[in-house]
Amino acid sequence: MYRYLHLEKQVLNKMKGEMNLYWMPCLLVKFPECKPKDTFISDCFLRTYIDNPYLGLLLLKKAPKNIKVVDEPPIEAQRISVEKCSGVNLVNELNEVSNEIYRGEYTRLYELVDKLTEYDDIEVKMRVFLRTRKYVIPAERVREVGKKIAVESIKSALKTLCIKNIEESYRTPTAVTEPIYILFYIDSRYTLAGFIVGKKIIESNSHAKIISKFKENMKEVFR
């Protein structure tokens, strides 16, 4: 049975513009061997639409301190349902990611980056000896830089979870999880999105971008 992350109703007054609200399923995650004092929020919804183990790690967020879980929803909002949402899936995905990074196999990571990113030429103007010179960085070059940044971001996330030894094989730390609902907001143009927990608004541009890209597949939820 899902419980709910508590929120202070007055926080809704701080939101910019009109937002659509949903109770989104996720996991509260603790890694007692690594970050015993920290709690993380792991996505359960978007991973049902995008079959890629890197997505869960990229969307993993640190929860605010002193969160409270309650039995009843603090406000009324549409509840989103998923078929499965378990810690076993999360641990399996982390193992897949860590093993691929160890082997230097980035194919699935690059596939996800290409799905979520649009690349354009970048024009750079520089003032040199009273003349303005124009340089263009081709989109393909921007794409390669984006991929390198993605690899470093994944390695950094693994280190945050104490999966540090990229040079040798490693095991994902034990995860203690609880499936819960978190209040999710998104505007009608799919440009602003995030979560409300306690007294905090947690923006998530990643969720807005992914939903805007795949909204046709999710139209039974986001109408």
Short mmCIF file of the C-alpha atoms (twelve columns), coordinates in Angstrom:
data_MODEL
# 
_entry.id   MODEL 
# 
loop_
_atom_site.group_PDB 
_atom_site.id 
_atom_site.type_symbol 
_atom_site.label_atom_id 
_atom_site.label_alt_id 
_atom_site.label_comp_id 
_atom_site.label_asym_id 
_atom_site.label_seq_id 
_atom_site.Cartn_x 
_atom_site.Cartn_y 
_atom_site.Cartn_z 
_atom_site.pdbx_PDB_model_num 
ATOM 1   C CA . MET A 1   0.000  0.000  0.000   1 
ATOM 2   C CA . TYR A 2   1.358  3.392  -1.026  1 
ATOM 3   C CA . ARG A 3   1.593  6.177  1.511   1 
ATOM 4   C CA . TYR A 4   2.163  9.859  0.763   1 
ATOM 5   C CA . LEU A 5   4.955  12.368 1.253   1 
ATOM 6   C CA . HIS A 6   3.572  15.153 3.405   1 
ATOM 7   C CA . LEU A 7   3.497  18.734 2.136   1 
ATOM 8   C CA . GLU A 8   2.477  22.086 3.565   1 
ATOM 9   C CA . LYS A 9   -0.540 23.340 1.592   1 
ATOM 10  C CA . GLN A 10  0.562  26.988 1.744   1 
ATOM 11  C CA . VAL A 11  3.571  26.097 -0.435  1 
ATOM 12  C CA . LEU A 12  1.170  25.845 -3.377  1 
ATOM 13  C CA . ASN A 13  0.691  29.623 -3.169  1 
ATOM 14  C CA . LYS A 14  4.373  30.134 -4.014  1 
ATOM 15  C CA . MET A 15  4.106  28.410 -7.383  1 
ATOM 16  C CA . LYS A 16  4.465  30.530 -10.510 1 
ATOM 17  C CA . GLY A 17  1.428  30.254 -12.747 1 
ATOM 18  C CA . GLU A 18  -1.185 27.526 -12.972 1 
ATOM 19  C CA . MET A 19  0.127  23.992 -12.584 1 
ATOM 20  C CA . ASN A 20  -1.379 20.551 -13.052 1 
ATOM 21  C CA . LEU A 21  -0.910 18.385 -9.968  1 
ATOM 22  C CA . TYR A 22  -0.472 14.608 -9.760  1 
ATOM 23  C CA . TRP A 23  0.402  12.074 -7.102  1 
ATOM 24  C CA . MET A 24  3.317  10.330 -8.792  1 
ATOM 25  C CA . PRO A 25  4.615  6.928  -7.633  1 
ATOM 26  C CA . CYS A 26  8.255  6.775  -6.608  1 
ATOM 27  C CA . LEU A 27  10.569 5.089  -4.146  1 
ATOM 28  C CA . LEU A 28  12.030 6.520  -0.976  1 
ATOM 29  C CA . VAL A 29  15.536 5.045  -0.950  1 
ATOM 30  C CA . LYS A 30  18.201 4.746  1.726   1 
ATOM 31  C CA . PHE A 31  21.698 3.332  1.222   1 
ATOM 32  C CA . PRO A 32  22.619 2.440  4.830   1 
ATOM 33  C CA . GLU A 33  26.143 1.262  3.939   1 
ATOM 34  C CA . CYS A 34  26.912 4.499  2.126   1 
ATOM 35  C CA . LYS A 35  24.752 7.494  3.098   1 
ATOM 36  C CA . PRO A 36  22.905 6.391  6.243   1 
ATOM 37  C CA . LYS A 37  21.641 9.910  7.023   1 
ATOM 38  C CA . ASP A 38  20.420 10.677 3.496   1 
ATOM 39  C CA . THR A 39  17.182 9.744  1.770   1 
ATOM 40  C CA . PHE A 40  16.777 9.717  -2.005  1 
ATOM 41  C CA . ILE A 41  13.736 9.873  -4.288  1 
ATOM 42  C CA . SER A 42  13.752 7.429  -7.208  1 
ATOM 43  C CA . ASP A 43  11.407 7.664  -10.200 1 
ATOM 44  C CA . CYS A 44  8.934  4.846  -10.883 1 
ATOM 45  C CA . PHE A 45  6.752  6.482  -13.532 1 
ATOM 46  C CA . LEU A 46  8.959  7.603  -16.425 1 
ATOM 47  C CA . ARG A 47  10.930 4.357  -16.377 1 
ATOM 48  C CA . THR A 48  7.774  2.529  -17.479 1 
ATOM 49  C CA . TYR A 49  7.888  4.498  -20.755 1 
ATOM 50  C CA . ILE A 50  11.632 4.568  -21.390 1 
ATOM 51  C CA . ASP A 51  13.478 1.266  -21.140 1 
ATOM 52  C CA . ASN A 52  16.945 2.468  -20.221 1 
ATOM 53  C CA . PRO A 53  18.733 1.781  -16.903 1 
ATOM 54  C CA . TYR A 54  20.495 5.159  -16.940 1 
ATOM 55  C CA . LEU A 55  17.237 7.069  -16.632 1 
ATOM 56  C CA . GLY A 56  16.639 6.108  -12.999 1 
ATOM 57  C CA . LEU A 57  20.122 7.248  -11.958 1 
ATOM 58  C CA . LEU A 58  19.844 10.536 -13.856 1 
ATOM 59  C CA . LEU A 59  16.497 11.255 -12.151 1 
ATOM 60  C CA . LEU A 60  17.599 10.224 -8.653  1 
ATOM 61  C CA . LYS A 61  17.145 13.157 -6.275  1 
ATOM 62  C CA . LYS A 62  18.171 13.769 -2.694  1 
ATOM 63  C CA . ALA A 63  15.145 14.326 -0.478  1 
ATOM 64  C CA . PRO A 64  14.916 17.310 1.887   1 
ATOM 65  C CA . LYS A 65  15.695 16.710 5.544   1 
ATOM 66  C CA . ASN A 66  12.930 15.804 8.000   1 
ATOM 67  C CA . ILE A 67  10.469 14.459 5.434   1 
ATOM 68  C CA . LYS A 68  7.255  12.984 6.776   1 
ATOM 69  C CA . VAL A 69  5.242  10.104 5.317   1 
ATOM 70  C CA . VAL A 70  1.473  10.052 5.979   1 
ATOM 71  C CA . ASP A 71  -1.323 7.565  5.326   1 
ATOM 72  C CA . GLU A 72  -3.750 9.965  3.624   1 
ATOM 73  C CA . PRO A 73  -3.103 12.431 0.769   1 
ATOM 74  C CA . PRO A 74  -2.580 15.987 2.122   1 
ATOM 75  C CA . ILE A 75  -4.441 17.386 -0.916  1 
ATOM 76  C CA . GLU A 76  -6.622 15.949 -3.662  1 
ATOM 77  C CA . ALA A 77  -4.894 15.293 -7.000  1 
ATOM 78  C CA . GLN A 78  -4.967 12.653 -9.720  1 
ATOM 79  C CA . ARG A 79  -3.049 9.507  -8.767  1 
ATOM 80  C CA . ILE A 80  -0.793 7.965  -11.401 1 
ATOM 81  C CA . SER A 81  -0.527 4.183  -11.280 1 
ATOM 82  C CA . VAL A 82  2.298  1.893  -12.424 1 
ATOM 83  C CA . GLU A 83  2.484  -1.887 -12.634 1 
ATOM 84  C CA . LYS A 84  5.654  -2.230 -10.588 1 
ATOM 85  C CA . CYS A 85  7.812  -0.062 -8.397  1 
ATOM 86  C CA . SER A 86  10.358 -1.961 -6.329  1 
ATOM 87  C CA . GLY A 87  13.823 -1.639 -4.881  1 
ATOM 88  C CA . VAL A 88  14.844 -4.794 -6.745  1 
ATOM 89  C CA . ASN A 89  14.387 -2.983 -10.066 1 
ATOM 90  C CA . LEU A 90  16.440 -0.031 -8.822  1 
ATOM 91  C CA . VAL A 91  19.331 -2.197 -7.600  1 
ATOM 92  C CA . ASN A 92  19.328 -4.206 -10.838 1 
ATOM 93  C CA . GLU A 93  19.518 -1.002 -12.870 1 
ATOM 94  C CA . LEU A 94  22.382 0.362  -10.761 1 
ATOM 95  C CA . ASN A 95  24.254 -2.901 -11.278 1 
ATOM 96  C CA . GLU A 96  23.698 -2.718 -15.045 1 
ATOM 97  C CA . VAL A 97  24.925 0.874  -15.171 1 
ATOM 98  C CA . SER A 98  27.972 0.313  -12.965 1 
ATOM 99  C CA . ASN A 99  29.064 -2.745 -14.957 1 
ATOM 100 C CA . GLU A 100 28.712 -0.936 -18.290 1 
ATOM 101 C CA . ILE A 101 30.675 2.067  -17.015 1 
ATOM 102 C CA . TYR A 102 33.377 -0.298 -15.713 1 
ATOM 103 C CA . ARG A 103 33.638 -1.909 -19.160 1 
ATOM 104 C CA . GLY A 104 33.556 1.441  -20.961 1 
ATOM 105 C CA . GLU A 105 30.362 0.531  -22.796 1 
ATOM 106 C CA . TYR A 106 28.364 3.716  -23.232 1 
ATOM 107 C CA . THR A 107 25.964 2.710  -26.038 1 
ATOM 108 C CA . ARG A 108 22.763 2.782  -23.976 1 
ATOM 109 C CA . LEU A 109 23.775 5.995  -22.232 1 
ATOM 110 C CA . TYR A 110 24.445 7.668  -25.598 1 
ATOM 111 C CA . GLU A 111 21.076 6.410  -26.903 1 
ATOM 112 C CA . LEU A 112 19.298 8.086  -23.984 1 
ATOM 113 C CA . VAL A 113 21.224 11.346 -24.430 1 
ATOM 114 C CA . ASP A 114 20.350 11.429 -28.136 1 
ATOM 115 C CA . LYS A 115 16.661 10.791 -27.363 1 
ATOM 116 C CA . LEU A 116 16.444 13.668 -24.923 1 
ATOM 117 C CA . THR A 117 18.694 16.276 -26.563 1 
ATOM 118 C CA . GLU A 118 18.434 18.403 -29.701 1 
ATOM 119 C CA . TYR A 119 21.769 19.590 -31.087 1 
ATOM 120 C CA . ASP A 120 22.284 22.801 -33.050 1 
ATOM 121 C CA . ASP A 121 25.317 24.683 -34.307 1 
ATOM 122 C CA . ILE A 122 26.587 27.190 -31.739 1 
ATOM 123 C CA . GLU A 123 27.752 30.576 -32.962 1 
ATOM 124 C CA . VAL A 124 30.500 32.272 -30.938 1 
ATOM 125 C CA . LYS A 125 31.570 35.891 -31.511 1 
ATOM 126 C CA . MET A 126 34.921 37.154 -30.262 1 
ATOM 127 C CA . ARG A 127 36.353 40.671 -30.266 1 
ATOM 128 C CA . VAL A 128 39.968 40.525 -31.500 1 
ATOM 129 C CA . PHE A 129 41.958 43.714 -32.174 1 
ATOM 130 C CA . LEU A 130 38.863 45.884 -32.767 1 
ATOM 131 C CA . ARG A 131 37.360 43.295 -35.102 1 
ATOM 132 C CA . THR A 132 34.565 40.878 -34.369 1 
ATOM 133 C CA . ARG A 133 35.272 37.356 -35.523 1 
ATOM 134 C CA . LYS A 134 32.621 34.722 -35.778 1 
ATOM 135 C CA . TYR A 135 33.174 31.032 -35.077 1 
ATOM 136 C CA . VAL A 136 30.659 28.227 -35.458 1 
ATOM 137 C CA . ILE A 137 30.834 25.061 -33.384 1 
ATOM 138 C CA . PRO A 138 29.127 22.315 -35.439 1 
ATOM 139 C CA . ALA A 139 26.183 20.453 -33.902 1 
ATOM 140 C CA . GLU A 140 28.076 17.163 -34.142 1 
ATOM 141 C CA . ARG A 141 30.865 18.597 -32.007 1 
ATOM 142 C CA . VAL A 142 28.300 19.828 -29.478 1 
ATOM 143 C CA . ARG A 143 26.841 16.313 -29.468 1 
ATOM 144 C CA . GLU A 144 30.220 14.745 -28.650 1 
ATOM 145 C CA . VAL A 145 30.791 17.186 -25.802 1 
ATOM 146 C CA . GLY A 146 27.299 16.420 -24.470 1 
ATOM 147 C CA . LYS A 147 28.090 12.709 -24.407 1 
ATOM 148 C CA . LYS A 148 31.312 13.264 -22.472 1 
ATOM 149 C CA . ILE A 149 29.428 15.360 -19.927 1 
ATOM 150 C CA . ALA A 150 26.828 12.580 -19.586 1 
ATOM 151 C CA . VAL A 151 29.531 9.973  -18.859 1 
ATOM 152 C CA . GLU A 152 31.129 12.175 -16.208 1 
ATOM 153 C CA . SER A 153 27.716 12.874 -14.658 1 
ATOM 154 C CA . ILE A 154 27.013 9.143  -14.358 1 
ATOM 155 C CA . LYS A 155 30.430 8.479  -12.821 1 
ATOM 156 C CA . SER A 156 29.839 11.290 -10.331 1 
ATOM 157 C CA . ALA A 157 26.427 9.865  -9.405  1 
ATOM 158 C CA . LEU A 158 27.950 6.421  -8.863  1 
ATOM 159 C CA . LYS A 159 30.575 7.919  -6.569  1 
ATOM 160 C CA . THR A 160 27.837 9.686  -4.613  1 
ATOM 161 C CA . LEU A 161 26.390 6.237  -3.907  1 
ATOM 162 C CA . CYS A 162 29.853 5.001  -2.831  1 
ATOM 163 C CA . ILE A 163 30.340 3.055  -6.068  1 
ATOM 164 C CA . LYS A 164 33.774 4.574  -6.493  1 
ATOM 165 C CA . ASN A 165 36.202 2.156  -8.074  1 
ATOM 166 C CA . ILE A 166 35.621 2.704  -11.776 1 
ATOM 167 C CA . GLU A 167 38.900 0.856  -12.490 1 
ATOM 168 C CA . GLU A 168 37.688 -2.404 -10.973 1 
ATOM 169 C CA . SER A 169 34.488 -4.384 -10.670 1 
ATOM 170 C CA . TYR A 170 32.156 -3.410 -7.848  1 
ATOM 171 C CA . ARG A 171 28.848 -4.227 -6.211  1 
ATOM 172 C CA . THR A 172 25.927 -1.855 -5.750  1 
ATOM 173 C CA . PRO A 173 25.317 -1.037 -2.069  1 
ATOM 174 C CA . THR A 174 22.253 -2.411 -0.311  1 
ATOM 175 C CA . ALA A 175 19.136 -0.274 -0.824  1 
ATOM 176 C CA . VAL A 176 16.233 0.018  1.619   1 
ATOM 177 C CA . THR A 177 13.144 1.265  -0.216  1 
ATOM 178 C CA . GLU A 178 9.528  2.223  0.358   1 
ATOM 179 C CA . PRO A 179 7.040  2.896  -2.465  1 
ATOM 180 C CA . ILE A 180 5.216  6.191  -1.884  1 
ATOM 181 C CA . TYR A 181 3.349  8.946  -3.723  1 
ATOM 182 C CA . ILE A 182 4.993  12.351 -4.149  1 
ATOM 183 C CA . LEU A 183 3.134  15.453 -5.356  1 
ATOM 184 C CA . PHE A 184 4.304  16.290 -8.872  1 
ATOM 185 C CA . TYR A 185 3.492  19.499 -10.743 1 
ATOM 186 C CA . ILE A 186 3.827  20.426 -14.413 1 
ATOM 187 C CA . ASP A 187 2.552  23.326 -16.499 1 
ATOM 188 C CA . SER A 188 0.325  22.844 -19.555 1 
ATOM 189 C CA . ARG A 189 3.205  23.607 -21.959 1 
ATOM 190 C CA . TYR A 190 5.486  20.992 -20.345 1 
ATOM 191 C CA . THR A 191 8.232  23.538 -19.673 1 
ATOM 192 C CA . LEU A 192 8.131  23.666 -15.849 1 
ATOM 193 C CA . ALA A 193 7.922  20.645 -13.571 1 
ATOM 194 C CA . GLY A 194 8.958  19.431 -10.165 1 
ATOM 195 C CA . PHE A 195 7.879  18.128 -6.765  1 
ATOM 196 C CA . ILE A 196 6.512  19.535 -3.534  1 
ATOM 197 C CA . VAL A 197 7.819  17.983 -0.320  1 
ATOM 198 C CA . GLY A 198 7.146  19.492 3.093   1 
ATOM 199 C CA . LYS A 199 7.808  23.220 2.704   1 
ATOM 200 C CA . LYS A 200 10.035 22.862 -0.363  1 
ATOM 201 C CA . ILE A 201 9.475  23.105 -4.111  1 
ATOM 202 C CA . ILE A 202 11.989 20.907 -5.946  1 
ATOM 203 C CA . GLU A 203 12.273 21.902 -9.599  1 
ATOM 204 C CA . SER A 204 13.012 19.169 -12.140 1 
ATOM 205 C CA . ASN A 205 13.749 20.352 -15.668 1 
ATOM 206 C CA . SER A 206 14.608 16.754 -16.533 1 
ATOM 207 C CA . HIS A 207 11.017 15.617 -15.911 1 
ATOM 208 C CA . ALA A 208 9.630  18.501 -17.980 1 
ATOM 209 C CA . LYS A 209 11.956 17.722 -20.886 1 
ATOM 210 C CA . ILE A 210 11.276 13.979 -20.854 1 
ATOM 211 C CA . ILE A 211 7.496  14.372 -20.626 1 
ATOM 212 C CA . SER A 212 7.486  16.941 -23.436 1 
ATOM 213 C CA . LYS A 213 9.448  14.519 -25.620 1 
ATOM 214 C CA . PHE A 214 7.243  11.503 -24.899 1 
ATOM 215 C CA . LYS A 215 3.880  13.146 -24.164 1 
ATOM 216 C CA . GLU A 216 2.186  11.276 -27.021 1 
ATOM 217 C CA . ASN A 217 3.010  8.004  -25.260 1 
ATOM 218 C CA . MET A 218 1.709  9.422  -21.962 1 
ATOM 219 C CA . LYS A 219 -1.468 11.099 -23.186 1 
ATOM 220 C CA . GLU A 220 -3.647 8.843  -21.015 1 
ATOM 221 C CA . VAL A 221 -2.033 10.658 -18.045 1 
ATOM 222 C CA . PHE A 222 -1.157 14.148 -19.344 1 
ATOM 223 C CA . ARG A 223 -4.172 15.250 -21.380 1 
# 
